[in-house]
Amino acid sequence: MRVIHLITRLIVGGAQENTVASVLGLRRKPGLEVTLVAGLTTGPEGSLESLVASESGLLTRLPALVRPVHPWLDWRAVRELTALFRKRRPDIVHTHSGKAGILGRLAARRAGVPTIIHTIHGPSFGPFQGPLANWAFCSAERYAGRFTTHFVVVANAMADQYLAAGIGRPSQYTRILSGFDLEPYLAAKPDPAWRARLGLAPDDIVVGKVARLFKLKGHDDLIAAAPDLVQTCRRFKFLLVGDGLWRPTFEDRVRRLGVADHFVFAGLVPPAEVPRYIGIMDVLVHLSRREGLPRALPQALAAGKPVIAFDCDGAREVCLDRETGFLLAPGDRVGLRDRLLLLARDAALRGRLGGRGQALVRDAFSVDRMVDQLHDLYTRLAGTPGFDRAGEHQAASRHPARL
């Protein structure tokens, strides 16, 4: 069975790490010939291309596939993808990310690919953008949904949102959690030497965040809450792991607020190094307004760290309020401040929430489980004409704690 995965860029990010892990794992399965197509990787977010470059014949770069809307390049990308699919004749085209998802599915349809799968890592439309952009992206997803054989979602919330928008049927959705290498996180420990190297004292309360420094990721909310937190407890330190276009803006903002000494900008960190940083955190916050199911949340829980998240998209499926952390209404900066103060004062509570979270994600988020579920889905879709399995999707609102 020939399978081609397609993604817009291989930057350092959750969707990209998911895609790379899926492709590498599936290539080890008997009877599968798996390749990956991606646009050029540019920007300060870093690159994952080195993880796949050593595999002979795995990666094909498509320069015309770019993230911004660009009519000329978009037309070229569809034309080149159509030609590539016709030449390679895949049994399955599996797309990831918004831009590659739309253009790739259109090209796969034109090339006559029998099975077209799209993974929804995060919503392409929603209240996080203006009405015109929202209408355009929602319309594009509806159109592409007409010739999508099956959707994979990383959180039930994604299926709920797309079904509410009239995209597909419940039986076309399968949730497959975004697996990662659990062992380094399960083994992560507070390292006093690593804390000291980053300018963090042994008794500091380290609030961590792992995300690109970009809009909608929630750094604004954390920075806004920092002055009150620091005034109440001078031991608060904020460790930001990641880089991005908004780094100068955030660095300037913490200076103007007078809390620059309490922030550590770790910069771009290779994925393999992230467990080391999470290990020295006391709590991880993820305040994104747009994300399927942030990988940083289960990664922190695997390391036994409590989490605080805004109730957006799939966050509630792992951030169980008062069980693994605290779930807040989007933009609730007062609640953020109060929960961080509570956790700072109560080490036993931090341990209890983190322990519950570790037990929750230990089995559910393994890479092997993710790859096995994808392989099973491919086999069933390819082997059963008109495959339409009822009951794949369960609404997260009905089973928020079920993984």
N, C-alpha and C positions, 0 to 999 in steps of 0.2 A: 504494500500500500504506500503510495507516494503522498506525502503531506508537506505543504509549504506554509510556513508561518510568515506573517507580514506585520511589521511595526514601523511607525514613523521614524523614531530615533532610538538609538541605544544609549541614552544618557543614564546616569545613576538615578534610579527612581523605582518605585514599587512595581509598576506595570512592566517595566523593562527587566527587572530582576526576575519577576514571575515568568516572563517570556523566555529568557535565557535558561532558567532552570528547567522549564518545561521542554524546550527543544533538546537540551543536553540529555535529559532523562529519557525522553522518548526515543532518541537515537540508539539507546541501549536495548530497546524492545525488539524482539525478533519480528521480522516481517514488515518493519517500518523503514521507509527511506525519508528522512526528515531534513529539510533545509529551511533557511531563514533568509528573508529579504528585508532590508531596512534602508531608509534614507541616510544621508550623511549625518554624523554625530557632531554637532557644534554647540558652543555655549559653555558657560562656566560651571554647569552642573556635573561635568565629568563624563566619562565614557565607560561602557561595559564591553566594548568591542574586543578587548584583549581576552575576555573569557571565551569567546567563540572563534577568534581568529586562528587559533592553533588547530582547529578541527578542519581537516582538508575538505573543501567543497561545501562547507556548511553555509557560509555567509555570502550573500550577493548584495552589493551596495547599489542603490538606485538614486542618483543625485537629484532627479526630478521630484522625488518625494520629499516635500518640505512641510514644516509644521504650519506656517501661516497660509491663509487662503491666497492663492496665486493662480488665476485662471489659466495662464499659458503653461506654467509648470504642472498644474493639476491635470490639464488635458494630456500633456506629455506623459505624465506618470501613469494615467489610465491606459494610454496607448502602449507604453512599454511593458506594463504589467500584463496586459492582455496578450501581447506577443510572447512574453515569457511563459505564461500559463499554457498557451497553445503549444509551445515548444516542449515544455516539460511534462505536460499532461498529468497533473496531479489528480489524485482521487479526492483529496480534501485540501481546501484553502482555509486556513485558520488565521483570522485577522485580529489585531490588537490596536488599541488607541483610536481616538476619534477620526483623525484624518486618514490614516491607513485603513481604518475600518470601512469608511465610506468608499474611497477610491478602490480599495482592494476587492471589496465585494462586487462593485460594479464591473471591474475588470474580470473577475472570476465568472460572473454571469455571462459576459460577452464571450468568454473563452469556452463556455460550456462545461465548466467544472461541476461535477455531479453533486458534491457536498460542500456547502459553504458555512463555516462556523465563525462566530464573532464573540470574543470575550469582552465583556463590559467591565473594565477596571474601575471606572468612575463615570459619572453622568456627563454627557455632552451638552445637556441643556438643563435649565433650572433657574431658580431665583438669584443665583450668583452673577448673572449677566443681564444685559439690557433686553427689552422686549423684542427688538428687531433680531439681534443675535440669537435669542432664545427660539424665536419662530423659525429662523433659518436652520439652526442645528436640529431642532425637533423634526422639521419637515424632511431634512436629509436622512435622519435616522428612520423615519417612517418609510421613506422610499426604499432605503437599503434593506429594511426589515422584510419587505415583500419577497425578496429572493434570498433570504437568510434561512438556511436549513435549521440551524439550532444556535441558541445563545448560551454561552457559559458566563455565569456571574460569580464574582468573588464575594458577594453578600446578597442575601435575600432582598435587601433594600433596593438593589439595582433592578431586580425583576419587578418589584412592586412599582417603581417609578416608570419603567418602560411599558409595562402593561397598562398602567393608568393613562399613558400617552397614546394608547392604541397601537402599540408595536408588538406584534406577535401574539401567540396564545400561551397560556400557562404551561402547556405540555412541551413547549419549545425551549423552556429554560431549565438549566441544570446548575445548581450551585456547586462550585469546586473551590474550596478555600485556597488562598494563595500561600502555598507551602514554602518553607525556607529551611536551611540547615539549623536544626534546633540545638544541637549539641553545644556549640560555642556559647549560646545564650543560657542554656541550662547550667553551664559551668562558670558563667560570669560571676566574678566576686569583686567586692570593693578592694581596689588596689591603692593603698596609701601613697605609694611612690608615683603612680600615674596621676593621682589627685594633685600631689605636690608639683608635678611637672606642669600641670595646667593652672597652677596658682590657687588651688583649692585646699583649704585647711581640713584637717580630720573631722572637726566638728561642724563644718559648713553643711547647710541643708541644700543639696544640689538638685535643682529643678531642671530637668533635661528636656530637650525638644530635638527630634530628628526629622528634618524636612528641608526641602529646597527653600532658599531665602527668596520668596516670591509672593505675589498677591494670593489671597484666599487661604493661605496656610496657617493663619492665626498668630503670627509673630506679633502683629500690632496689639492684639489683646493681652498677650503676656507682657509685652513691654509697658503697656499702659497700667497694668496692675503692679508692676515692679516697685515704683516709689512708695506706695502704701505698705507693701510687704517689707521692704527694707527698713522703713521707718519703724515698723513694729518689731522686726527681728533682723538685726544686722548680719546674722549668719546666713541669710539667703544668698545663694549664688545661682546664676542661670547659665546653663551650658547649651549652646546652640550648635548642633552638629549639622553641617550642610553648607552649601554655598549657592549663589544665585545672583541674579541681576539686582535684587533689592538690598544686597548686603551694605553698600555705602549708605543707603537711606536709613537702615536700622542702626548702623553704627553711629550715625549722626544723631539719631533720635535719642539713644541712650545717653549720649554725651550731653545733649540739651536738657534731659531730665535729671541729670546729676547722678546717674546710677551706672556709669560706664565701668566703674571698678567692680561691680557685681555681675558683669556679663563676660562670658568667655565665648568668643567666636572661634570655634574649632576649625572652621573651614571644611573643604571637601575631604571626606573620609572614605577610603575604599570600603565596600560592603563587608569585607572580612574583618575590618577593624572596628566596626560598629559595636559588637558585643563588649569590647573593652571599655568603650565610653558609657554604654548603658550600665555596665557593672558598677561604676562609681556614682551613678545617680541615686537619689533617694526616691524620686518620683518622676514619672515622665508625663508630660502634657502633650496633647495633640488636638489643636483647636481649628482644624481645617474646616472650611465651609463647603468643600467639594472634593470628595474622595470616596471610592467604593467601600473598601475596608482597609484603613491605613495599616500597612505592615508593621509600622513602628509600635502599634498597640500590642499585638500578640508577641512581638519580639521582646518588648519590655516585660510583659507578663511571664514569658518563658524564663526571664532572668529573675523572676520573683519580685518585680517592682510594681507598686500600685500605679494606676493611670488615671488621668483626668482628661475627659474629651467632651467636645460639644456634640450634641445629639444631632449629627448630620449623617445622612447616608447610612453606611453599615457600622458605624462606630458602636452602636448599642448592642451589636451581636457579640462583642467581646468585652466592652467596657460595661459591665453589669453594675448598675448603681448600688453602692454600698456593699457589693460582693467582691468585685475585682478593682474597684475604684469609684470614681464619681462621674456621673453623666450630667452635663449642664445644658441649659437652653443656649442656642447659638448667641454669642455676644454677651453672655452673663459674666461680666468682669467682676462684679461684687461676689457672685458665687465662686468664681475662680479664686479670688483672694481668700475668701473664708475657708474653702476646702484646703488650700495650700497651707494656711495657718494651722488648721486642724491636724494635717498630716505632719507638719513640722514639729508639733508639740507631742505627738503620740507615736513613738517608734513601734509600739506593739500593734497599733492599727495598721501601720505601713506593712509590717510583717504579715499580718493576717490577710489583708487584701492581696498582697503579692503572692502569698502561698496559694490562695484560692485561684488566682489567675494562672499560676504555673500549672496547677492540676488541670485547669480547663483547656489549655492550649497544647499540652504535652503531646497528645496523640493526634489532635485534629489538624495541626499545621505542619506535618512532616512533608518533605519534598516527595518521598516515595508514595505517600498517599495521594498527593496531587497528580503525580505522573500516572499512577495506576488508574485513577478515575478518568483521566483524559484518554488513556489507551482504551479503557472499557467503552467510553462514549464513542470513540472513533470506530471501534469494532462493531458496535451495535448500529450506528448510523450507516456505515458502509455495507453492512451485511443484511440489513432489513429495509427493503424499498418502502418509502413512505413512513419510516420509523417515527412514531408519535407517542412517546411514553408518557402516560398520564401520571400526575403526582410527583413530577421531578421538583417542582417549586413549592416551597412552603413559605408563607409570609412571615417575615421576621417579627412582625408585631404580634403574631400568635405564639411564636416560639422563640423569644429573644435569647434564651440561654442555651438553646439546643445547637450544638455543633456537629 
